[in-house]
Amino acid sequence: MNFKKTAAEAAISLIGSNTVIGLGDGSTMNYMVDGLRANQYNSLALFTSSFSTKKIIGSCLFCSE
């Protein structure tokens, strides 16, 4: 069992409308971004201060700069 992926999926299930999401650069973050993309949260704005996270989410359509 991949506990980091499971944790990301559990966190994604808690996202409601008008939810603010801050992404760091922890090892679970990649699973969060993948899960958000898979669930097509097209109107979601993501914010991060992490340079490495900005590189990962920079190419996705639903991300804010």
C-alpha positions as CSV (number, residue, x, y, z in Angstrom):
1,M,0.0,0.0,0.0
2,N,1.3,3.5,-0.9
3,F,0.5,5.5,2.2
4,K,1.5,8.8,0.6
5,K,-0.9,8.3,-2.3
6,T,-3.6,7.2,0.2
7,A,-3.1,10.3,2.3
8,A,-3.3,12.6,-0.8
9,E,-6.5,10.9,-1.9
10,A,-8.0,11.4,1.6
11,A,-7.0,15.0,1.5
12,I,-8.5,15.5,-1.9
13,S,-11.8,14.0,-0.8
14,L,-12.1,16.9,1.7
15,I,-11.9,19.7,-0.8
16,G,-15.1,21.6,-1.1
17,S,-16.1,24.6,-3.0
18,N,-14.3,27.8,-2.2
19,T,-11.5,25.9,-0.5
20,V,-8.0,27.4,-0.4
21,I,-5.3,24.9,-0.9
22,G,-1.6,25.6,-0.1
23,L,0.9,23.2,-1.4
24,G,4.3,22.8,0.1
25,D,7.1,20.7,-1.3
26,G,6.7,17.5,0.7
27,S,6.9,14.1,-0.8
28,T,3.1,13.7,-0.8
29,M,2.7,16.9,-2.9
30,N,3.2,15.0,-6.3
31,Y,0.3,12.7,-5.4
32,M,-1.9,15.8,-4.5
33,V,-1.2,17.4,-7.9
34,D,-1.9,14.2,-9.8
35,G,-5.1,13.6,-7.9
36,L,-6.3,17.2,-8.5
37,R,-5.6,16.8,-12.2
38,A,-7.4,13.5,-12.3
39,N,-10.5,14.9,-10.6
40,Q,-10.4,17.9,-13.0
41,Y,-10.7,20.7,-10.5
42,N,-10.6,23.2,-13.4
43,S,-11.7,26.2,-11.3
44,L,-9.2,25.6,-8.5
45,A,-6.4,28.0,-7.8
46,L,-3.4,26.6,-6.1
47,F,-0.8,28.6,-4.3
48,T,2.7,27.7,-3.2
49,S,5.9,29.5,-2.1
50,S,8.0,26.4,-3.0
51,F,10.1,26.8,-6.1
52,S,10.1,23.0,-6.8
53,T,6.3,22.9,-6.5
54,K,5.9,25.8,-8.8
55,K,7.8,23.9,-11.4
56,I,5.5,20.9,-11.1
57,I,2.2,22.8,-11.1
58,G,3.4,25.5,-13.6
59,S,2.2,23.5,-16.6
60,C,-1.3,22.7,-15.3
61,L,-4.2,24.6,-16.6
62,F,-6.0,25.1,-13.2
63,C,-3.1,26.6,-11.3
64,S,-2.6,30.2,-10.3
65,E,0.7,32.0,-10.3
